Amino acid sequence: MAVRIHPHAAERMAERGASLEEVTATVESGERFPAKYGRTGFRMEFPYVGIKGGKHYRIKQIDAFAVFEDDGWLVITVIVKYY
């Protein structure tokens, strides 16, 4: 299945610290849930050992919101949470 990234999502990924590989894995293998405006949300947690905003975190959660088109998923935006 094809996973494409909308330019808006690419900007959010860069701002929020999500890689293309993480977002693709989230859409392909993550938990699926209904979202607003007829979109589908995907959620997945990844190990993360690092500092973000001066705090140490161990988990990175990626939420990707997408719409299904003829050839696969188009990711509209991405939210990243650190735990």
C-alpha positions as CSV (number, residue, x, y, z in Angstrom):
1,M,0.0,0.0,0.0
2,A,1.3,3.4,-0.9
3,V,1.7,6.1,1.8
4,R,2.2,9.6,0.6
5,I,2.9,12.7,2.6
6,H,1.1,16.0,2.1
7,P,3.4,19.1,2.2
8,H,1.6,20.2,5.4
9,A,2.3,16.9,7.0
10,A,6.0,17.1,5.9
11,E,6.3,20.5,7.6
12,R,4.7,19.2,10.8
13,M,7.0,16.1,10.8
14,A,10.1,18.3,10.6
15,E,8.8,20.7,13.4
16,R,7.8,17.9,15.7
17,G,10.5,15.3,15.2
18,A,8.9,12.5,13.2
19,S,10.8,10.7,10.5
20,L,9.3,9.4,7.2
21,E,10.0,5.9,8.3
22,E,8.2,6.3,11.6
23,V,5.1,7.9,9.9
24,T,5.0,5.1,7.2
25,A,5.3,2.4,9.9
26,T,2.5,4.1,11.9
27,V,0.1,4.1,8.9
28,E,1.1,0.5,7.9
29,S,1.1,-1.1,11.3
30,G,-0.3,1.3,13.9
31,E,-3.6,1.3,15.8
32,R,-6.4,2.7,13.5
33,F,-9.1,5.0,14.9
34,P,-11.8,7.3,13.4
35,A,-11.0,11.0,13.2
36,K,-12.8,14.2,12.3
37,Y,-13.8,15.2,8.8
38,G,-13.9,11.6,7.5
39,R,-10.2,11.0,8.1
40,T,-8.6,8.0,9.7
41,G,-6.1,8.3,12.5
42,F,-3.2,6.0,13.1
43,R,-1.2,5.8,16.3
44,M,2.0,4.0,17.2
45,E,4.6,4.3,20.0
46,F,8.4,4.1,19.3
47,P,11.3,3.9,21.8
48,Y,13.0,7.3,22.2
49,V,16.0,8.0,24.3
50,G,16.7,11.7,24.1
51,I,16.0,15.2,25.3
52,K,13.2,17.3,24.0
53,G,12.6,20.8,25.5
54,G,15.1,20.1,28.2
55,K,13.4,17.0,29.5
56,H,14.4,13.3,29.1
57,Y,11.9,11.0,27.4
58,R,11.7,7.3,26.6
59,I,8.6,7.0,24.3
60,K,7.6,8.9,21.2
61,Q,4.0,8.6,20.1
62,I,3.1,9.4,16.5
63,D,-0.4,10.2,15.5
64,A,-0.9,10.4,11.7
65,F,-4.1,11.6,10.2
66,A,-4.8,10.5,6.6
67,V,-7.4,10.0,3.9
68,F,-7.6,7.0,1.6
69,E,-7.3,7.7,-2.1
70,D,-7.3,5.4,-5.1
71,D,-3.7,4.3,-4.7
72,G,-3.2,4.4,-0.9
73,W,-3.1,6.7,2.1
74,L,-2.4,10.5,2.0
75,V,-1.1,11.7,5.3
76,I,-2.6,15.1,6.0
77,T,-0.9,16.0,9.4
78,V,1.2,14.4,12.1
79,I,1.2,15.0,15.8
80,V,4.1,13.8,18.0
81,K,3.9,13.3,21.8
82,Y,6.9,12.4,24.1
83,Y,6.6,10.5,27.3
